Structures are given as C-alpha cells and as structure tokens.
Amino acid sequence: MHALDNALFEAWRAVDPARLLNPLNVPEAQAAFFAGASAPPFRYAASTELLEWAERLGRLPVPRSHAFGGLLAEAVRSFVAMAEALRYRDAESFERWADLEGWETAPGPEPHSAQAHGAQATPGREAHSAETEPAPEPAVSASTMRRALEAALAERELAGWVVRADSVMSARILVESSRREIRVNPRAVFKASDVGRLIAHEIDVHVTRAANGAGQSLLLFELGLPGSLQTEEGLAVTAETLVGGPRPGSSHHQARVQGAIGRARVMGFRELWESLQPGYSAKAAFTVSLRLKRGLAVPGAPGVYAKDAVYGVGRQRVERWLDAGGRIEHLYIGKVGVHHPVGEWLEAGLVTPGPVPGMWPTGTSLNRLTADEFVRA
C-alpha cells in the first residue's frame, strides 16, 4: 500500500501539473489576441514524464483489501486522466478528466437573477448585491502579499512550507501541496482587504489541511483524496467570508463563470470572450476565458478546463454540511471531502485529529496580519 501511495505522491511532485496546465506566454498571447488574433497563441511546457508515470502507477498492485485501497485506486485513475488531458490537450480528454473528478459543470443561475446577486444567500453569510460599489482600497503588491504569507506561515509554525514567485500562472496565488509551496504571481495586484482573506483561504485551509494530512498514515491525505477538491475550495471560500466578509459581487461572478463553463464547451476563445461582455472589462473577460481555456492545445476550438466550477458549488455544499451538523474537525484531518466517512475512520483509529484554525470552533476572527503592517515594513 505504501509503495503505491509514495509513488503517487512522487508522481504529482515530479510532473508539476500546474506548470504544464498554464501557458508560458500569457502576456504575449494576450497582446496578440487584442491585436486581432482569433485566439491567443498559447505555448506550453512539454513533459515526457506524464504518461511514463501513469504507466508506472498502473503496474503497481492496489491493496484493495485495505480500508484505503479503493481511494488509492481512484487516485491513480485521477492521475491517469490528468496525464492524458495534459498530454493530448484536446476537448475530449479534458472532459473525461472533469467527469472523473466530479466537477459539476451545469450552467449556474443567469447573472441577472436574484440568486446570482446573493438574494438567496444563507442569512448572515452573503447578502451583498453585486451592484454595490465598494469603497476604494489601497493596492497591495505581489511582494507585499508574499511577505504577509511568509509571516502567517511563521506565526502558525507551519515549517517546511515556502512562498515563491511564479509567473507561469493564471491565478494570483496557488498552493502546491506535493511541493509544499505557495506560489504568488509577480504580475498580480491585490487589495488591502485581500490579505486577511487570502491568508485564511491559502494557509488556514489549503496549507493547514495538507500539513495535517502529512501526519496521517498515507501521503494521499496530504495530496488530496479523490473528489476532495470541491470541499477544499468550498471550505476556502467560506473561510474568506468568515474573516473578511463576502467579496463584493463574488456570488455574481461565480454564477457567471458557471454559465461560461457550459458555453466554453461549444465556443472558441474569442466567442467566449465576447459572451462575457458587457459585465466584464475586456481584460477581465480575457482572464476568465484564459482560466477556462488553459491547457487546451487549440483554444480557438470548443473545449473547457472545468475546474472553476468547484468554487460556488463547493461553498454551497460545505455550508449545507456544516449547517446540518457536520463537524469542522473532520475536515481538518487532511485534504478530505464532506462525503468521506471521516467519523468512521476516527473511530477505527485509521486517522488522527489535527489542529483546526481557531475561527472555526469559536467563531472568533483570525489573528491575521493586515496589509498596512506590510506596506509600512
């Protein structure tokens, strides 16, 4: 069992999927697109290791008699689906990957609907209208954000994790559990209110769950159990709301992205980009389109990378689970999902509890660092 678990962890670490998924030349491709190209000419890093690792994992025996044997088998299938998608980079392989991961890609509510504007939100969680204009905030640089994350790691005594700059990203921040890294896009610009929210999101959910998972019997709990991503991101979005309130227009944005995922299946890049306007600026529409078309060899053709579906659906599921009496400490034994029988595993002694950030059991705010402290530093 441990041979397969170790090999799976090493495979994810060796191939660095985020590096293969994101285009190497986003600024140049964006300039070409705005100059009239039908689709941005993305370039990607090549890897001959992907299918080699998939074949190696497929040759290792799966201990199906063990309580976690089925999870390891699912995790291998997930790796193979990811490897095929990033090897062939076509719509069909990306669709198989999404189906296996359980990323729900049905269109969400239309942007003009009441639900999209937060009118149906859980009381006390999000009642902000997307039409409300937030007060101007000071900008926070990527280097300032990096210092804030480093200080938060030190404050929480999360040793072994590093924060580094990485320009080959479509996101502003990325946590790579297999490498124990937090990556910050040096081109990204943040707002002052982002600091506390992103510490909660990236460190108090992603890093802490991974660190707790490292203390379990299998590295899979640090890497992420199959199907756990929806819970992972839903919990992270909920954590942001607890410490900083809802982001202005976040429900509206998630609803629009959910709908755009469905359209990306039948639209090329430019048609998708045009469908996002009005409502987004040209640059913001490009960013959304990039996130949904990244990884595909021909972004001008139909096809979608559907991972962004997990944020809105994940938050709804996590909050319903908590409202129904789910125990937050069960979600902090590692990177598990709300559907995993953690209570049974704890009773059987298969897993052990891990520390939970104080905001969850007590309802108090995080002891978080503010942007102003780092701007003055």
C-alpha positions in Angstrom: 0.0 0.0 0.0 2.7 2.5 1.0 4.7 1.7 -2.2 1.7 2.9 -4.3 1.0 5.8 -2.0 4.6 7.0 -2.2 4.8 6.6 -5.9 1.6 8.6 -6.4 2.9 11.4 -4.3 6.2 11.4 -6.1 4.4 11.4 -9.5 2.5 14.6 -8.7 5.6 16.2 -7.4 7.7 15.2 -10.4 5.4 16.3 -13.2 4.3 19.6 -11.5 0.8 19.7 -13.2 0.2 23.4 -12.6 3.4 24.2 -14.7 2.0 22.1 -17.6 -1.5 23.4 -17.4 -0.8 27.1 -17.5 0.5 28.8 -20.7 4.1 30.0 -20.6 3.5 33.2 -22.6 0.3 34.8 -21.3 1.4 38.5 -21.8 2.4 37.9 -25.4 -0.6 35.8 -26.2 -2.9 38.4 -24.7 -1.3 41.1 -26.8 -1.7 39.0 -29.9 -5.3 38.4 -29.1 -6.1 42.1 -28.6 -4.2 42.9 -31.8 -6.8 40.8 -33.7 -5.8 37.1 -33.4 -8.8 34.8 -33.4 -7.4 33.1 -30.3 -4.4 33.7 -28.1 -1.4 31.6 -29.4 -0.6 29.9 -26.1 2.6 27.9 -25.6 3.0 25.1 -23.0 5.9 23.3 -21.3 6.3 19.8 -22.6 6.7 16.7 -20.4 7.5 13.2 -21.5 7.2 12.1 -17.9 3.4 12.3 -17.6 2.4 9.1 -19.4 5.6 7.3 -18.1 4.4 8.0 -14.5 0.8 6.9 -15.4 2.2 3.6 -16.8 4.4 3.1 -13.7 1.5 3.7 -11.4 -0.7 1.3 -13.4 1.8 -1.5 -12.9 1.8 -1.2 -9.1 -0.6 -3.5 -7.1 -3.6 -1.9 -5.5 -4.2 -3.2 -1.9 -8.0 -3.4 -2.3 -8.4 -5.3 0.9 -7.2 -2.3 2.9 -9.7 0.4 4.0 -8.0 2.9 1.9 -7.3 0.7 -1.1 -10.3 1.9 -3.1 -9.2 5.5 -2.5 -5.7 4.8 -3.8 -7.2 3.1 -6.9 -9.4 6.2 -7.5 -6.4 8.5 -7.1 -4.4 6.6 -9.7 -7.3 6.8 -12.2 -7.4 10.6 -11.5 -3.7 10.9 -12.2 -4.0 9.0 -15.4 -6.9 11.2 -16.6 -4.9 14.3 -15.7 -1.9 12.9 -17.6 -3.9 12.1 -20.7 -5.5 15.6 -20.7 -2.1 17.3 -20.4 -0.5 15.0 -22.9 -3.2 15.3 -25.7 -4.6 18.7 -24.8 -8.0 18.1 -26.5 -11.6 18.7 -25.5 -12.4 15.1 -25.1 -9.6 14.2 -22.7 -10.3 17.4 -20.7 -14.0 16.3 -20.5 -13.0 12.8 -19.3 -10.8 14.4 -16.6 -13.7 16.7 -15.4 -16.1 13.8 -15.3 -13.8 11.6 -13.3 -13.1 14.4 -10.8 -16.8 15.1 -10.4 -16.5 18.8 -11.4 -20.1 19.9 -11.8 -20.3 21.9 -15.0 -24.0 22.6 -15.5 -24.7 26.3 -16.0 -25.5 28.2 -12.9 -28.1 30.9 -12.5 -28.1 33.7 -15.0 -26.2 36.9 -14.0 -29.4 38.9 -13.8 -31.2 36.5 -11.5 -31.9 37.2 -7.8 -29.8 34.2 -6.7 -26.8 35.4 -8.7 -26.9 38.7 -6.8 -26.9 37.0 -3.5 -30.6 37.4 -2.6 -30.9 33.7 -1.8 -27.8 33.5 0.3 -27.7 31.9 3.7 -28.7 34.6 6.3 -25.6 36.2 7.8 -23.3 34.8 5.1 -23.7 36.8 2.0 -26.4 39.4 1.2 -24.2 41.8 -0.7 -25.5 43.0 -4.0 -23.2 42.8 -7.0 -24.4 46.3 -7.9 -23.0 47.9 -4.7 -19.8 49.8 -5.4 -17.1 49.0 -2.8 -15.1 51.8 -1.3 -11.7 52.3 -3.0 -8.9 50.4 -1.3 -5.1 50.8 -1.4 -3.3 48.4 -3.7 -1.0 45.7 -2.3 1.9 44.4 -4.4 2.7 40.8 -5.0 5.9 41.2 -3.0 3.9 42.5 -0.1 1.5 39.6 -0.3 4.4 37.2 -0.3 5.7 38.7 2.9 2.3 38.5 4.5 2.0 34.8 3.6 5.5 34.1 4.9 4.7 35.8 8.2 1.5 33.9 8.5 3.3 30.6 8.0 5.8 31.5 10.7 3.0 32.7 13.1 1.3 29.3 12.7 4.5 27.4 13.0 4.0 25.7 9.6 7.6 24.6 9.0 8.7 23.2 5.7 6.5 25.4 3.5 7.9 28.1 1.3 6.4 31.1 -0.6 7.9 31.9 -4.0 7.2 33.9 -7.1 5.9 32.1 -10.2 4.9 34.0 -13.4 3.5 30.9 -15.2 0.1 31.1 -13.5 -3.4 32.2 -14.4 -4.2 32.6 -10.7 -2.8 35.1 -8.4 -1.9 32.5 -5.8 -1.5 28.8 -5.9 -0.8 26.2 -3.2 1.1 23.1 -4.4 0.8 20.5 -1.7 3.1 17.9 -3.2 5.9 20.5 -3.2 4.8 22.3 0.0 4.9 25.6 -1.9 2.7 28.7 -2.0 3.2 30.4 -5.4 2.4 34.1 -6.0 2.1 35.5 -9.4 4.5 38.5 -9.5 2.2 40.3 -12.0 -0.7 40.1 -9.6 -2.1 43.2 -7.8 -4.0 42.8 -4.6 -6.3 45.0 -2.4 -5.7 45.6 1.2 -8.7 43.5 2.2 -7.3 40.6 0.2 -4.5 40.0 2.7 -6.7 38.5 5.6 -9.0 36.7 3.2 -6.1 35.0 1.3 -4.3 34.0 4.4 -7.5 32.3 5.5 -8.0 30.7 2.1 -4.5 29.7 1.2 -3.0 29.0 4.7 -5.8 28.3 7.1 -7.5 25.9 4.7 -5.2 24.7 1.9 -1.8 24.6 3.8 -3.3 23.5 7.2 -5.3 20.7 5.7 -2.2 19.5 3.8 0.0 19.8 6.9 -2.5 17.8 8.9 -2.7 15.2 6.2 1.0 14.8 6.3 0.5 13.3 9.8 -1.7 10.5 8.6 -0.7 7.0 7.5 -0.9 7.8 3.8 0.5 10.8 1.9 -2.7 10.8 -0.1 -4.2 12.8 2.8 -1.7 15.5 2.2 -2.0 15.3 -1.6 -5.8 15.2 -1.6 -8.3 12.4 -1.5 -10.3 11.7 -4.8 -13.2 14.1 -5.1 -12.0 16.4 -2.3 -11.3 19.4 -4.4 -14.9 20.7 -4.3 -14.8 20.6 -0.5 -11.2 22.1 -0.5 -12.2 25.2 -2.4 -15.7 25.5 -0.9 -14.2 25.5 2.6 -11.6 28.0 1.5 -14.2 30.4 0.1 -16.3 30.0 3.3 -13.1 30.8 5.4 -12.6 34.0 3.4 -16.2 35.1 4.3 -15.7 34.3 8.0 -12.6 36.5 8.3 -13.3 39.3 5.9 -16.9 39.2 4.8 -18.0 38.3 1.3 -16.1 39.7 -1.6 -18.2 42.3 -3.4 -20.0 40.6 -6.3 -18.5 37.2 -5.6 -21.8 35.3 -6.0 -22.5 37.1 -9.2 -19.0 36.3 -10.5 -19.3 32.6 -9.6 -22.7 32.4 -11.3 -21.3 34.0 -14.5 -18.3 31.7 -14.5 -20.5 28.6 -14.0 -22.5 29.7 -17.1 -19.4 30.4 -19.1 -18.1 26.9 -18.4 -21.1 25.5 -20.3 -20.6 27.9 -23.2 -16.9 27.2 -23.4 -17.8 23.6 -24.4 -19.3 24.8 -27.6 -17.4 28.1 -28.2 -13.9 29.1 -29.1 -11.9 31.6 -27.1 -13.0 34.8 -28.9 -16.7 33.9 -28.9 -16.5 33.0 -25.2 -14.6 36.3 -24.5 -17.3 38.3 -26.4 -20.1 36.5 -24.5 -18.7 37.7 -21.2 -19.2 41.4 -22.2 -20.8 43.5 -21.0 -20.4 42.7 -17.4 -16.6 42.3 -17.5 -13.9 44.6 -18.9 -12.1 43.3 -21.9 -9.1 42.4 -19.7 -11.2 40.7 -17.0 -13.1 38.8 -19.7 -9.8 37.6 -21.1 -8.7 36.4 -17.6 -11.9 34.4 -17.2 -11.6 32.9 -20.7 -8.0 32.1 -20.1 -8.9 30.1 -16.9 -11.5 28.1 -18.9 -9.4 27.5 -22.0 -5.9 27.0 -20.4 -4.3 23.7 -21.1 -6.0 23.2 -24.4 -3.8 23.0 -27.5 -6.4 24.8 -29.7 -8.1 27.5 -27.5 -10.0 28.7 -30.5 -12.0 25.5 -30.7 -14.7 24.2 -28.3 -13.5 22.7 -25.1 -13.1 23.7 -21.4 -11.0 23.2 -18.3 -13.9 23.0 -15.9 -12.1 23.1 -12.5 -13.5 26.6 -11.7 -17.0 25.0 -11.3 -15.9 23.8 -7.8 -15.9 27.1 -6.0 -19.5 28.1 -6.0 -20.9 24.5 -5.8 -18.3 23.6 -3.2 -19.1 26.5 -0.9 -22.8 25.7 -1.0 -22.1 22.0 -0.2 -19.7 22.8 2.7 -22.1 25.3 4.2 -25.1 22.9 4.0 -23.0 20.2 5.5 -21.9 22.4 8.4 -25.4 23.7 8.9 -26.6 20.1 9.1 -24.2 19.4 12.0 -21.1 18.4 10.2 -18.0 18.6 12.5 -15.4 21.0 11.2 -12.6 19.0 12.8 -13.4 16.1 10.4 -12.4 18.3 7.5 -9.1 19.0 9.1 -7.6 15.5 9.4 -6.3 16.2 5.9 -7.5 17.1 2.4 -10.8 15.1 2.5 -14.3 15.8 1.2 -17.6 16.2 3.1 -18.6 12.8 1.5 -15.8 10.9 3.1 -16.6 8.8 6.3 -14.1 10.5 8.5 -16.1 9.8 11.7 -15.9 6.1 11.0 -12.1 6.3 10.2 -11.5 8.2 13.5 -13.5 5.5 15.5 -11.5 2.8 13.8 -8.2 4.5 14.6 -7.3 4.8 10.9 -6.8 8.6 11.1 -6.0 11.0 13.9 -7.3 14.5 14.5 -5.3 17.6 13.6 -5.3 21.2 14.7 -8.2 23.4 13.5 -7.8 27.2 13.0 -9.4 29.0 15.9 -12.0 30.8 13.8 -14.0 27.6 13.1 -14.8 26.2 16.6 -15.1 29.6 18.4 -16.4 31.9 15.7 -13.7 34.4 16.5 -11.7 36.2 13.8 -8.3 35.0 12.8 -5.2 36.6 14.4 -4.3 37.9 11.0 -1.8 40.4 9.7 -3.1 43.5 7.9 -1.9 44.9 4.7 -0.9 48.2 6.3 1.6 46.5 8.5 3.4 45.1 5.5 3.2 48.3 3.4 5.0 50.1 6.3 7.6 47.4 6.7 
